[in-house]
Amino acid sequence: MSPARTRLLTGAALGVGTLLLAACSGANGTSSASKDTINYALPANFTPNWILPIGTAAHLNTNNISIANSLWEPLIAYDGSTGKIGWNKKASIATAADFAADNKSVRITLGDRHWSDGKPITSADVRFWFDLIKANKTAWAGYTPGKAPDNWTSFKTEDDRHFTITFDRAYNPQWMLANELNSITPLPRHAWNKGSGPKEVWTYLNDAAKNISGYASNPLWKVISGPYAVKSFSTAGKVVLTANKKYDGGEKPGIPTVNLLPFTTADAEKNALRSGSVDYGYIEATDLDQKESFTAQGYQVKPWSGWAITYMPYNFNNPSMGAVFKQLYARQAVQHSIDQQSLAKVVLNGTAVPGYGPIPQGQPSDFLSPVQKDNPYPFSTDTARSLLTSHGWTEQGGVMTCSEPAKCGAGIAKGTKFEMGVLSQSGSTVTDNMMSAIQSSLAKTGIRFSIKTAPVNSVLSQTPQCTSGQSICKWQLSFFGTAGSWYFNAFPTGDSLFQTGGGSNFGGYSNPAVDKLISASTTSSSNQAIQDYSAALAKDLPVIWLPEPVYQVSVVRNGLGGFSQDSLANFHPAQWKWTD
């Protein structure tokens, strides 16, 4: 998984152990649990396993983040819980972030807040986090060289509720807030500062966090700032949260007890929904034809849209097809052969939206360019064929073959066949059907497309960044997006994905002009920079753009409300309320 809140979602079914409550539903399908309780189904095989509100590489699943944020509120909470992604001040410790006129520093104001033991939350608690991260940055999952904390040059405390962070250069305030400052979580220095320095404290806290069975009893985890506390935390994945009676923030918990329930399979979770023992669960897109059976039991069925993009990376360094992939006309021919409208409507059962570039299109935003929105490469296999034939390709035996190398492009030998293969994520009927549909439409263009499948972790390990001489570089296309390939922070920067040398730039895409646009998007205070980036990659096609599926199709009991589903793929129990 990728660092911090920007991440690969490695599969739609991400916990171990099926554990249901003993309570059964009544004949009318309503839960037997009181309105003081909610039973929330975690995605299958997605076990919470980390309580410390500092992520490490092995503990990045979204559930960990959501639970930690319920215990320790972020300095600046960004989420989509209101229906639009933005700063949720009710769930934040900070009340204001005032950037200097030159955008090279920010002055933060803290609210009049207290830890659960009555001690005030002060600038020293933020500085405690800052010093821990500075001293242990390479062990922090949110670290990218050159970004936070490298680009934070100083932390100056003004008083208990005001401090200033200075940057190494001017940055786009929107990007800095949404992608860097949002990673800060004030920590209870008076309770957690156990050691002679930040490295020793880091080891102490991480060692304590490895003891899952001790989460409910260890005094460390009882000093909290958030709306909930841990009542119990099973190594099998069941977590019980209880309202923090000392909470003095803006998101007062509406339900005293929250049961987070793990499942080993999606079918087991569906059975729990049918029995009425889950108040908030999910079904797969392929189950939407059963929607009426759930609504008849007193549920609402709501697709949960993610702030994400879905794509297949090309391996530009592949020794046999890399030269073809480097030709823009060839990538245009491929993109023209992808019928995104039909894939979204038919294969993905109407739960997906077409995606034509690097900015999510499932929600409205100021980042999306008109070029990307309008789809520069609409589906047309005739157009695709014309692009190839005009560049020296002729169809031979049903496959386009380079017959005029001078027109085909640098490094493409005469007789090269347009044949490419994908290693695709296994375990999803929807994904299998989508790959088959793509195979059929590419065949009409004269492009042969072969499909192999493997578990998602295997797909990721077998399709890494590579150079053409490496044996591991034989892969051509990769797909790991059954529930979306990449989930963004609030500001959808492309530095990890499409900048030269980016940590998750799997295919080795490189374009100096795009590099400049990505840099400009993080430093300019205007959204024009990121819209220019959106337009450039919609046209230049660093990957094969594909429809963006929903994160999940939620099934929510009637009467449960008070929230919008967060498109950043987090959940917020403090916002849940029984309305009747």
C-alpha positions in Angstrom: 0.0 0.0 0.0 1.1 3.5 -0.5 1.9 6.0 2.2 -0.6 7.8 4.5 -3.9 8.8 3.1 -2.9 8.5 -0.5 -3.0 4.9 -1.2 -3.5 1.9 -3.4 -6.7 0.1 -2.5 -5.5 -3.5 -2.9 -8.8 -5.1 -3.5 -12.4 -4.6 -2.9 -12.4 -7.3 -0.1 -9.7 -6.2 2.2 -9.8 -8.8 8.4 -9.7 -12.2 9.4 -12.4 -14.0 11.3 -16.1 -14.0 11.0 -17.7 -12.8 14.2 -21.3 -11.8 14.5 -23.4 -10.6 17.4 -25.6 -13.1 19.1 -28.6 -10.9 18.7 -31.1 -11.8 16.0 -33.4 -9.7 14.0 -37.1 -9.6 14.5 -39.6 -10.7 11.9 -39.8 -7.2 10.5 -36.1 -7.2 9.7 -35.2 -4.5 12.3 -32.2 -5.0 14.5 -32.7 -6.2 18.1 -29.9 -3.9 19.2 -31.0 -0.8 21.0 -30.7 2.6 19.5 -27.7 3.1 21.7 -25.8 0.7 19.5 -24.8 0.3 15.8 -23.4 -2.8 14.2 -21.1 -1.8 11.3 -19.7 -4.5 8.9 -16.1 -4.0 8.0 -15.1 -5.1 4.5 -14.3 -8.8 4.2 -10.7 -9.7 5.1 -9.9 -6.2 6.3 -8.9 -6.7 10.0 -8.1 -3.6 12.0 -4.6 -4.1 13.5 -3.2 -0.7 14.6 -4.2 1.9 17.1 -1.3 4.4 17.0 -2.4 7.5 15.0 0.9 7.4 13.1 0.9 5.0 10.2 3.7 2.6 9.3 4.0 0.6 6.1 2.5 -2.6 7.5 -0.6 -0.9 9.0 -2.1 1.3 6.4 -5.6 -0.1 5.9 -8.4 2.5 5.9 -10.1 1.0 9.0 -7.0 1.7 11.1 -7.1 5.4 10.1 -10.8 5.7 10.7 -10.5 4.2 14.2 -7.5 6.2 15.1 -9.2 9.4 14.0 -12.1 8.6 16.3 -9.7 8.4 19.3 -7.3 11.2 18.4 -8.7 13.9 16.3 -6.4 15.3 13.6 -5.0 18.8 13.7 -6.8 19.5 10.4 -9.4 16.9 9.4 -10.1 16.6 5.7 -13.0 14.4 4.6 -16.0 14.1 2.3 -18.6 13.6 5.1 -20.6 16.6 4.1 -20.9 15.4 0.5 -18.0 17.5 -0.7 -14.3 17.0 0.3 -13.1 19.8 2.5 -11.8 20.8 6.0 -14.1 19.5 8.6 -13.5 21.9 11.4 -15.9 20.1 13.8 -13.6 17.1 13.8 -10.3 19.1 14.0 -8.2 20.3 16.8 -7.2 23.5 14.9 -9.7 26.2 14.3 -7.7 28.4 11.9 -4.7 28.1 9.5 -3.5 31.5 8.4 -0.9 31.4 5.6 1.6 34.2 5.2 1.2 36.5 2.2 4.2 34.7 0.5 2.7 31.2 1.2 6.0 30.2 2.9 4.6 29.6 6.4 1.3 29.0 8.2 0.1 30.1 11.7 -2.1 27.6 13.3 -4.7 28.4 16.0 -5.8 25.6 18.3 -9.3 25.3 19.8 -9.9 25.4 23.6 -9.7 21.6 23.8 -8.8 19.0 26.5 -7.5 15.5 26.7 -9.8 12.9 28.3 -7.8 13.2 31.5 -8.5 16.9 31.7 -5.2 18.3 30.6 -5.4 21.0 27.9 -4.3 20.3 24.3 -1.5 22.7 23.6 1.1 23.6 20.9 3.5 21.3 22.8 1.3 18.3 21.9 1.6 19.2 18.2 5.4 19.8 18.6 5.6 16.4 20.2 4.2 14.8 17.0 6.4 17.1 14.8 9.6 16.0 16.6 8.7 12.3 16.5 8.2 12.5 12.7 11.3 14.6 12.1 13.5 12.1 13.9 11.8 8.9 12.5 10.6 10.0 9.1 11.8 7.0 7.1 9.7 4.7 9.4 6.6 6.9 8.9 4.4 5.6 6.1 3.5 9.2 5.1 7.1 10.1 4.1 8.1 10.9 0.6 11.6 12.4 0.3 11.5 16.2 -0.2 7.9 16.4 1.1 6.8 16.6 4.8 8.6 16.8 7.1 11.6 17.7 4.9 9.9 20.8 3.5 8.9 22.0 7.0 12.0 24.0 8.0 10.9 25.2 11.5 8.3 25.0 14.2 8.0 28.0 16.4 5.7 28.1 19.4 4.0 31.4 20.1 1.9 30.3 23.1 -0.2 27.3 24.2 -2.7 27.7 21.3 -0.6 29.3 18.5 2.4 28.1 16.5 3.9 28.7 13.1 5.3 26.1 10.7 7.7 27.5 8.0 8.3 25.9 4.6 11.3 25.6 2.4 9.4 27.5 -0.4 6.0 28.8 -1.3 3.3 26.2 -1.6 -0.3 26.1 -2.8 -2.2 26.5 0.6 -4.9 24.2 -0.6 -2.4 21.4 -1.3 -0.4 22.1 1.9 -3.6 21.9 4.1 -5.1 18.9 2.3 -2.0 16.7 1.7 0.5 17.6 4.4 -0.9 19.5 7.4 -3.8 17.1 7.5 -1.3 14.3 8.4 -0.5 16.0 11.8 -2.2 14.5 14.9 -1.7 16.2 18.2 -0.5 13.6 20.7 -0.7 13.7 24.5 2.9 14.6 25.3 2.4 14.4 29.1 1.3 10.8 28.8 3.3 9.5 25.9 6.7 11.1 26.3 8.4 7.9 27.7 12.0 8.1 26.9 15.1 10.2 26.5 14.4 11.4 23.0 12.1 11.1 20.0 13.8 7.9 18.7 13.3 6.1 22.0 9.8 7.4 22.3 9.0 6.2 18.8 10.2 2.7 19.6 8.2 2.7 22.9 5.0 3.7 21.2 5.3 1.3 18.3 6.1 -1.6 20.5 3.0 -0.8 22.6 0.9 -0.6 19.4 2.0 -4.1 18.4 0.1 -5.5 21.4 -3.4 -5.6 20.0 -4.8 -7.5 23.0 -3.7 -4.7 25.3 -5.4 -1.9 23.5 -8.4 -1.8 25.9 -6.3 -1.9 29.0 -3.1 0.0 28.3 -3.2 3.4 30.0 -1.5 4.9 26.9 -4.5 4.5 24.8 -6.9 5.9 27.3 -5.7 9.5 27.0 -7.6 10.6 23.9 -9.0 13.7 22.3 -11.6 12.1 20.0 -15.3 11.3 20.4 -14.8 7.6 21.1 -12.6 5.3 23.3 -11.8 1.7 22.8 -13.9 -0.6 24.9 -12.5 -3.8 23.4 -10.3 -4.7 20.4 -10.0 -8.3 19.4 -7.1 -9.8 17.5 -9.7 -11.4 15.3 -10.9 -8.0 14.2 -13.9 -7.1 16.3 -13.7 -3.6 17.8 -16.1 -2.0 20.2 -16.0 1.7 20.6 -17.7 3.6 23.4 -18.5 7.3 23.6 -15.8 9.5 25.2 -17.8 11.3 28.0 -15.0 13.9 28.3 -15.0 14.9 24.7 -15.2 18.6 24.2 -15.0 18.9 20.4 -17.5 19.6 17.7 -18.5 16.1 16.7 -20.5 14.8 19.7 -21.0 11.1 19.3 -24.7 10.3 18.5 -24.5 6.6 19.3 -22.9 5.5 22.6 -21.7 2.1 21.4 -20.2 1.2 18.0 -19.5 -2.5 17.1 -17.1 -2.9 14.2 -17.6 -6.4 12.9 -15.1 -8.4 10.8 -16.0 -11.0 8.1 -13.9 -13.5 6.1 -16.1 -13.3 3.0 -18.5 -11.0 1.4 -21.1 -13.8 1.4 -20.9 -14.1 5.2 -21.5 -10.4 5.5 -24.5 -10.5 3.1 -25.9 -13.3 5.3 -25.5 -11.1 8.3 -27.4 -8.3 6.5 -30.2 -10.8 5.6 -30.5 -11.9 9.2 -30.7 -8.3 10.4 -27.7 -8.4 12.7 -25.9 -5.7 10.8 -27.1 -2.0 10.6 -24.5 -0.8 8.1 -23.1 -3.2 5.6 -22.5 -3.6 1.9 -23.2 -5.7 -1.1 -21.2 -6.1 -4.4 -22.2 -4.4 -7.6 -23.2 -7.8 -9.0 -25.8 -8.1 -6.2 -27.7 -5.0 -7.2 -30.4 -7.1 -8.8 -31.2 -8.2 -5.3 -31.7 -4.6 -4.1 -35.4 -5.0 -3.5 -34.8 -7.9 -1.1 -32.8 -5.6 1.1 -35.1 -2.6 0.9 -38.0 -4.9 1.9 -36.1 -5.7 5.1 -35.8 -2.1 6.0 -32.5 -1.1 4.4 -31.5 1.6 2.0 -29.0 0.7 -0.7 -26.5 3.5 -1.4 -23.5 3.3 -3.7 -20.4 4.8 -1.9 -18.4 6.7 -4.5 -14.6 7.0 -4.0 -12.2 10.0 -4.6 -10.2 7.8 -6.8 -9.1 6.9 -10.4 -8.9 3.5 -12.1 -6.4 2.6 -14.7 -4.0 0.0 -16.3 -0.4 1.1 -16.3 1.7 0.5 -19.4 5.3 -0.8 -18.9 7.2 1.7 -21.0 10.4 -0.3 -20.3 9.0 -3.6 -21.5 11.7 -5.0 -24.0 9.2 -6.1 -26.6 6.3 -3.6 -26.5 7.8 -0.6 -24.7 8.7 1.1 -28.0 5.1 0.7 -29.1 3.7 2.1 -25.8 6.0 5.1 -26.1 4.2 6.2 -29.3 1.3 8.5 -28.5 -0.7 7.4 -31.5 -0.5 3.8 -30.3 -1.8 4.8 -26.9 -4.5 6.9 -28.5 -5.6 3.8 -30.6 -5.8 1.7 -27.4 -7.8 4.4 -25.5 -10.2 4.8 -28.5 -10.9 1.1 -28.2 -12.1 1.2 -24.6 -15.9 1.6 -24.4 -16.1 3.1 -21.0 -19.8 4.0 -21.2 -20.7 0.4 -21.8 -18.3 -0.9 -19.2 -19.7 1.4 -16.6 -23.3 0.7 -17.4 -23.3 -3.0 -18.3 -20.3 -4.7 -16.7 -20.2 -2.5 -13.6 -24.0 -2.5 -13.3 -24.3 1.3 -13.4 -22.2 1.8 -10.3 -19.2 3.3 -12.1 -18.4 6.5 -13.9 -16.1 6.8 -16.9 -12.7 8.2 -16.1 -10.7 10.1 -18.8 -7.7 11.3 -16.9 -5.8 11.8 -13.6 -8.5 13.6 -11.6 -11.4 11.7 -10.0 -14.7 12.2 -11.9 -17.2 10.6 -9.5 -17.6 13.9 -7.7 -17.6 17.5 -8.9 -14.4 19.4 -8.2 -12.5 22.5 -9.2 -9.6 20.4 -10.3 -11.1 18.7 -13.3 -10.3 20.3 -16.7 -12.8 20.6 -19.5 -10.5 18.6 -21.7 -10.6 15.6 -19.3 -14.3 16.0 -18.6 -15.2 16.0 -22.3 -13.2 12.8 -23.1 -10.5 13.5 -25.8 -10.6 9.9 -27.0 -14.2 8.7 -27.4 -14.9 5.1 -28.2 -14.4 4.3 -31.9 -12.6 1.3 -33.1 -12.7 2.8 -36.6 -10.7 5.8 -35.4 -8.3 3.5 -33.6 -7.7 1.4 -36.7 -7.1 4.6 -38.8 -4.5 5.8 -36.3 -2.6 2.6 -36.7 -2.9 2.2 -40.5 -1.8 5.8 -41.0 1.3 5.1 -39.0 2.5 2.1 -41.0 0.5 -0.8 -39.5 -1.5 -3.3 -41.6 -3.7 -6.1 -40.4 -2.2 -9.5 -40.9 -4.1 -12.6 -39.6 -6.4 -10.4 -37.5 -3.6 -8.6 -35.8 -2.1 -5.2 -36.7 1.5 -5.6 -37.7 4.2 -2.9 -38.4 4.8 -3.0 -42.2 6.5 0.4 -42.5 8.9 0.9 -39.6 9.7 4.5 -40.6 6.1 5.4 -39.9 5.6 3.0 -36.9 8.1 4.9 -34.8 11.5 4.6 -33.1 12.5 1.2 -32.0 9.6 -0.6 -33.7 10.9 -3.3 -36.1 9.1 -4.4 -39.2 6.9 -7.3 -38.4 6.2 -6.3 -34.8 2.6 -7.4 -33.9 0.4 -5.2 -31.7 0.0 -7.9 -29.0 -0.1 -7.0 -25.3 -1.0 -8.9 -22.2 -2.3 -7.8 -18.8 -1.8 -9.4 -15.3 -5.1 -8.6 -13.7 -6.4 -8.9 -10.2 -8.2 -12.2 -9.6 -11.2 -13.0 -7.4 -13.8 -10.6 -9.0 -16.4 -11.6 -11.6 -16.9 -7.9 -12.4 -13.2 -7.5 -13.2 -13.0 -10.7 -15.2 -16.0 -9.6 -17.3 -14.5 -6.1 -17.8 -11.2 -7.6 -19.1 -13.1 -9.9 -21.5 -15.1 -6.9 -22.8 -11.9 -4.9 -23.3 -10.3 -7.9 -25.1 -13.3 -8.0 -27.5 -13.2 -4.3 -28.4 -9.4 -4.3 -28.8 -9.7 -7.2 -31.2 -12.0 -5.0 -33.4 -9.1 -2.6 -33.7 -6.7 -5.4 -34.5 -5.0 -5.4 -31.1 -4.5 -8.8 -29.5 -5.0 -8.6 -25.7 -4.2 -11.6 -23.5 -5.3 -11.9 -19.9 -3.7 -13.6 -16.9 -4.9 -13.3 -13.3 -3.4 -13.4 -9.9 -4.2 -12.3 -6.4 -3.8 -8.5 -6.1 -0.7 -8.7 -3.9 0.9 -10.9 -6.5 -0.1 -8.5 -9.3 1.6 -5.7 -7.5 4.8 -7.7 -6.8 5.0 -9.0 -10.4 4.5 -5.6 -12.0 7.1 -3.3 -10.3 9.1 -0.4 -11.6 11.9 -1.8 -13.6 14.4 -1.3 -16.4 14.3 -3.1 -19.7 17.3 -5.3 -18.9 15.7 -6.8 -15.7 14.0 -10.2 -15.9 11.1 -8.8 -13.8 10.5 -6.2 -16.6 8.6 -8.6 -18.9 5.2 -7.4 -17.8 3.3 -5.2 -20.2 0.1 -4.1 -18.5 -1.1 -4.3 -14.9 -4.6 -4.0 -13.3 -5.3 -3.7 -9.6 -8.4 -1.6 -9.6 -11.5 -3.8 -8.7 -12.5 -1.1 -6.1 -10.4 1.7 -7.7 -6.7 1.8 -8.4 -5.7 4.8 -6.4 -7.4 6.8 -3.6 -6.2 10.4 -3.3 -5.9 12.8 -0.5 -8.3 15.8 -0.8 -5.9 17.5 -3.3 -5.4 14.9 -6.1 -1.7 15.5 -6.8 0.1 13.3 -9.3 3.7 13.3 -7.9 3.7 9.6 -6.8 1.8 8.3 -9.8 3.0 10.2 -12.9 6.1 12.3 -12.0 9.4 10.9 -13.3 10.6 8.5 -10.7 7.5 8.7 -8.6 7.2 6.0 -5.9 4.0 4.5 -7.5 4.8 5.3 -11.1 4.8 1.6 -11.9 5.2 1.8 -15.7 8.1 4.3 -15.8 6.1 7.0 -17.5 8.2 10.2 -18.0 7.4 13.5 -19.5 9.3 16.6 -18.4 6.5 18.9 -19.3 4.1 16.9 -17.1 6.7 17.0 -14.3 6.6 20.8 -14.4 2.8 20.8 -14.3 2.8 18.5 -11.3 5.3 20.7 -9.4 3.3 23.8 -10.3 0.1 22.2 -9.0 1.6 21.9 -5.5 3.2 25.4 -5.4 0.8 27.6 -7.3 -2.1 29.1 -5.4 -4.3 28.8 -8.5 -6.3 25.8 -9.5 -5.4 26.5 -13.1 -2.1 24.6 -12.6 -3.9 21.3 -11.6 -6.4 21.8 -14.4 -3.5 22.1 -16.8 -2.1 18.8 -15.4 -5.6 17.2 -15.7 -5.8 18.2 -19.4 -2.2 17.2 -20.2 -2.5 13.6 -18.9 -6.0 13.2 -20.4 -4.3 13.8 -23.7 -0.9 12.1 -23.1 -2.3 8.8 -21.8 0.4 7.6 -19.3 -2.0 4.7 -18.6 -5.2 3.2 -20.0 -8.0 5.1 -18.3 -10.9 3.0 -17.1 -14.2 3.5 -15.4 -14.1 4.3 -11.7 -16.1 1.8 -9.6 -17.7 2.7 -6.3 -15.8 1.9 -3.2 -18.7 -0.3 -2.1 -22.5 -0.4 -2.4 -23.6 0.3 1.2 -26.7 -1.2 2.7 -27.9 1.1 5.6 -30.8 0.4 8.0 -33.7 2.8 7.7 -33.5 5.4 10.4 -29.7 5.6 10.5 -28.5 8.9 9.2 -26.7 12.1 10.1 -23.8 11.6 7.6 -22.7 11.4 4.0 -20.4 8.6 2.9 -16.8 9.9 2.8 -15.4 9.6 -0.7 -11.9 9.4 0.9 -13.0 5.9 1.9 -13.0 6.5 5.7 -15.9 6.1 8.1 -16.9 8.5 10.9 -18.9 6.9 13.7 -19.4 10.2 15.6 -21.6 11.4 12.7 -23.9 8.4 12.8 -27.3 9.0 14.5 -30.6 7.1 14.8 -33.2 9.5 13.4 -36.2 7.5 14.3 
